[in-house]
């Protein structure tokens, strides 16, 4: 509700806000519309438009059929999905356990560990020492190199810790009186009460893994292990043709630009599908997690 002392907005103010929001939405949706329409356009339509298509003239799914016909893009999509699922579960497990331990002020090594984590937010070893560490651990050319080097975010741990500290001490004390240990308290009491922040942090990790390409570009040499984002970079920026596709792309039956836009759509779909389901938790999860503690 609007405070009693605050005047209602004028018509000019409402119109200005609507114009700004409309312009922002148009600036976001218009490029996305062009990408989707171009990916669904035939080679003839793209040639007539001179490139990117704004107004569709028929719809064809040939570009998607070719990409998902079992070649490099299909394999890269499976790799990205598996890395995202496994990486998110691993990151959330480590982050939740660390955040819960740091949220209990009487836990062993609480203060030194918290200061150590905070220090890593401001100081880093750099790319070369990190690469040498990954190499010495034997993770080069393995899927683990896509997860372990960036498995934990200190910022996410701090947000979880702040939210966990807001759990009523009475609930935890009553559970301890009933004989519950720390793991049972975390699983049965703290985590059910922290669903908003867990959903938001899970989305952060999932989007990070899905969108990551840098680790794969420096730690992987085997092309069959490349995730979708690296293949997207090779197709769109370098103009390479994905392996496993038929020769109809070369003959002009499917335009190369349509294939490039189709790969971009495939990379955008998971984030676009998951975000609305987590959107309702953003305000509660992030604001409460950032303010408490």
N, C-alpha and C positions, 0 to 999 in steps of 0.2 A: 504494500500500500504506500501511497505517496504521503510524506509527512505533511501535517496541517499547515506548516509555515512555507512550504514550497509551492510556488505558483504552478498551475498547469501549463504545459507547453503550448506555445502559440501554433497557429496553422503553418506559419513560415518555418518554425523549428521542426515541426513534424514532417513537412515536405522536404526540408533539407536532410533530415535523418534518413527518410525513405530514399532520397536520391543517392546519398552516400552508400547506403546498404545495397541498393540496387546496382550501383556501379561496381561495388566490390564483388557481388555475386556474379555479375556479368563477366568481370575480369577473370574469375575463377572457372566458371562453367563454359565460357566460349572456347577457350583452348581445348578443354576436355571434349566438347562437342565436335570440334574439328578432328581430333584424334580418332574418336569413335566412328564418325561418319566416313573418314578416309579409310579406316580399316575394313569397313563394310562395303566399300565402293569397288566397282569393277575397274579393270585396267583402262577401258575406254573412257569411263567417267573421269578418272584421274588425269588422263592425257588431255581431255577436253578442258578440265579445270586448270591445267598447267601446273599441277602439283597438289597441294592440300585442297580437299573438297569441303565446301561450306554447306551447300545445298545438295542433299542426296538425290541421286537419280537411279533408283533401284538399289537393292541390297543383295549382297552375296557373301557367303561364309567360306569361300574358297581359301582365303588367306588363313583362317583359323583351322580349317581342315588340314591344310598343308603343315602348319606349325605343330599340330597335335597328332600327326600321323605316325609318331613313334621315333622321330629323329632327335636332334640335339636339343631343341626347345622342350620337348616332352620330358626328356631325361633331366634337363636343368630345372624344370618346374618341380619334378619329384624331389630332386636334391634340395631345393629351396624350402619346400614344404616340410621335409623331414628335419632339416637343420633348424627351421623356425620352431617346430613343435618340441623337439628334443632340447634345443637351446633355451627356449622360454621356460620349460619345466625345470631345467637345471638352474637357470638364473634365479627363478622365483624361489626354488628350494633354498639355495645358498643365501639369498637376500633376506628371506623371511626368518631363517634361523639366526642370521647375524643381527638383523634388526631387533628381534625379540630379546636376544641376549643383551644387546646394548640398551634396550628399554628398561631393563631391570638394573637399577642403580647399584645394587649390592652384589652383582655378579662379578666373578673373578676377572681381573684385568680390564674392567669396564672402561676406566678413564684412559689408560695408555692405548688400548685398541681403538677407541673413538678418536683420539688425537692422531693416531697413525692413519686411519682412514681419511680424516680431514686433510692431512698433509698430502695424500695422493691426489687430491683435487687440484692442488696448486703446483705440484712438482711431478714430472714424469721422466722416465728414463730415455725416451726417444725411440725412434723407429729402429735404428740399427741394433741397440741392445735388446730390444724386444724380439727382433728377428733372430738374433743369435740365441736367445733363450728358447724360442720355439724350435729352432734347429737342434739345439742341444737336447731337448726333450724328445726328439724324434717325431715331431708333429708335422714336418713338412710333407706336403702332398697327402694329408689325411683330413678327414672331415672334422676331427677334433680341433684343427687349427682355425676352423670357422666359428668355433664356440668358445673355447677356453680363453684366448687372449682378450676377449671383450665380454666375458661372461657376467661380470658384476659391475654395476654402476653405483658409486658411492652416493650420488644424489638420490637414487631410488631407495637405497638403504636408509638414508636420513629421513626421507618422507615416510617410509614404513615405520621407522622407529618413533617418529613424532606421533603417528596415529596410534601405535601400540601403547604409548605412554598415556594416552587418553582413556584407556580401558579402566573401568572402575576398580580400584584396589580391593573393594569389598568382595567382588566376584572372585578374584584370584585368591584372596585369603580364605573364603569359604570353600573353594575347591581344594586348597591345601589341607584344610581341616578334615575334609572328606577323604584325604589320602591321595589326591591326584598329584602326579609329578609334572615337571615343566613341559614335557612333550604333550601330555594329555591336556594340560591347561591351554597350550598353544593351539592344539587341534580342535578342542571342544568349545573353547570360550573365546579366545582372542581372534582367531581367524574368522569364525562366523560373524563376529561383530565388526570385522574389518573388510567386508566384501567390497565396498566401493573403492577403497584404495588398492586392494589386491587386483581388482578388475583393471584399474587405470595403469598400474605398474606392469601388469601382464601385457597390456596393449603396447606400452612403451617398449618392452623387451621384444615382443613379437614383430613390431614394425621395424625395430632396429635390425633384427636378424634377417627379416625379409628384404629390407632395402640395402643391406650391406653388400659391398662388392670389393672393398679395398683389401680386406684380409684374404679373400680368394685370389685376388690378382697378384699378391706377393707371396702367398704360402702354397698355392696350388700350381702344379705344372701339367697335370693330367687334364686334358680337355673334357674327358668324360665325367669329371667330378665338379665341373664348374657350375655354380648356381645360376639362377635365371638372370640376376642383375648383371653378371659378367657377360652372359650371352647377349643381353639387351645392349650393353655397351659395344660389343663387337658388331652387332647387326646395325644399330642406329648410327653410332658415331664413326665406326671404321668401315661401314658399308660391306661387311662380309656376309656371305650367304650361309645360313645355317646348314649343317650337314644333315643328311637323311631326307631332304626334300626332293621332290621329283623335279624333272627338268622343265616343267611348265612355267616356272618363274623365269627361267632364261629365255623361253620362247615368247614371253610377253603376255601370256594368258592371265597371269597374276602379276600385278605391278609390284615392284620392289618396295615402293613407298607404302603400299597396303600391308605388306608383310611387316615392315618396320613399325607401323602404327598398331598392328595387331599384337605384336610383342609388348608394346607399351601398355596396351589395355590389359593383357594378361598379368602384367606386373602390378597394375593398379587395382585389379578386382578384389583381392583379399582384403586390402586395407579399406577399400570403399564399402565392403560388405560388413566387416567387423566393427568399424567405427560407430555406426548408429546404435548398436547394441550396448556399447560402453559409454556413449555420450552422456547418458543420464547420470553416470557416476563421476564425471569429470569434476564438476563443481564441488560436490561433497568430498570426493576423495582427495583432490589436490589442495583445496583451501583448508579443510580441517587438518590434513596431514602436514601442511606447511605452517599453520598457526600454532597448533598444540605443541607443548613441550618446548 
